[in-house]
């Protein structure tokens, strides 16, 4: 039986190989990830995440699952929103990223449950969380449809999924955005993170990710209702919201 093919950036690889290749990227960039985020986005990633956290429907004392939570930016925000009686899980498939996030939160006095887990096979019970979030992680998943169905499964009825992800930029900005992504971004990766190849992959992975309308349909197909999205920075990033009824 031959292995199915999928994309790793612009390259075609076997599905069984993709997770390991993505892992190599994030093991490599984990220690410089936050610095690179600030440099790459001019600090805008903080605005995008702040908008996500402040506009979310999450109750005090609620349960939140932060998938691909990496260095913990959203988990920190969710912990403040749900309060001391709430429960926020910081998860990531990559142990290096998760270790950086756990240590950052501990240094800030936040002790949250942390787990290495695959979004396509979540180790949580059905109907458990009030909110599930995934920030800049969905595009790296091999089977996005399976991951979305898992996110739907673990949400309570009435619970919300938030997907914050790079998306399709407005057409007039596309030439400048391509120049930035494929020329400047790998150069910054080389100078700051000592890793141009990983940031070349990240630029390519953004282009291979479904656009706004396609991702909206994927969420509907996974069982979500009231799916909508909000473009930020002219579509460089989009926040998709879906509700489990």
PEBEL-V857348 format. One record per residue. N is the residue number from 1. PSI is psi in whole degrees, -180 to 180 (* if undefined). Layout:
BEGIN
n;psi
N;PSI
N;PSI
END
This chain:
BEGIN
n;psi
1;124
2;147
3;139
4;155
5;150
6;180
7;145
8;94
9;-129
10;-3
11;152
12;127
13;166
14;143
15;-38
16;-17
17;-20
18;-47
19;-41
20;-38
21;-40
22;-40
23;-41
24;-42
25;-50
26;-26
27;-38
28;-40
29;-4
30;-47
31;-25
32;8
33;-48
34;-40
35;-45
36;-37
37;-44
38;-43
39;-46
40;-41
41;0
42;29
43;-2
44;-26
45;-29
46;-38
47;-45
48;-44
49;-39
50;-42
51;-44
52;-47
53;-44
54;-22
55;-1
56;149
57;100
58;127
59;154
60;136
61;8
62;170
63;129
64;137
65;119
66;103
67;142
68;41
69;-15
70;-120
71;8
72;11
73;-48
74;-40
75;-41
76;-46
77;-41
78;-38
79;-39
80;-37
81;-43
82;-19
83;-176
84;-22
85;-2
86;179
87;119
88;121
89;123
90;116
91;154
92;150
93;-17
94;117
95;-32
96;-47
97;-44
98;-38
99;-41
100;-44
101;-45
102;-46
103;-39
104;-47
105;-39
106;-41
107;-24
108;5
109;15
110;116
111;100
112;151
113;138
114;140
115;136
116;117
117;156
118;124
119;-20
120;-12
121;71
122;133
123;46
124;154
125;164
126;149
127;45
128;-39
129;147
130;-28
131;137
132;133
133;147
134;121
135;114
136;38
137;-25
138;-36
139;-19
140;-5
141;140
142;-48
143;84
144;-35
145;-42
146;-40
147;-43
148;-38
149;-36
150;-41
151;-39
152;-43
153;-43
154;-10
155;145
156;154
157;131
158;-8
159;162
160;140
161;133
162;125
163;109
164;118
165;153
166;146
167;-156
168;119
169;154
170;140
171;-43
172;-25
173;-8
174;-45
175;-45
176;-38
177;-39
178;-42
179;-46
180;-47
181;-42
182;-11
183;-55
184;-40
185;-50
186;-34
187;-44
188;-39
189;-39
190;-44
191;-39
192;-47
193;-1
194;36
195;89
196;-37
197;-40
198;-37
199;-23
200;-44
201;-44
202;-40
203;-43
204;-39
205;-31
206;-42
207;-27
208;-9
209;145
210;145
211;-179
212;-50
213;-37
214;-44
215;-38
216;-45
217;-37
218;-39
219;-39
220;-42
221;-28
222;-4
223;1
224;150
225;170
226;42
227;132
228;169
229;158
230;118
231;140
232;147
233;50
234;30
235;0
236;-38
237;146
238;143
239;113
240;138
241;137
242;150
243;139
244;117
245;*
END
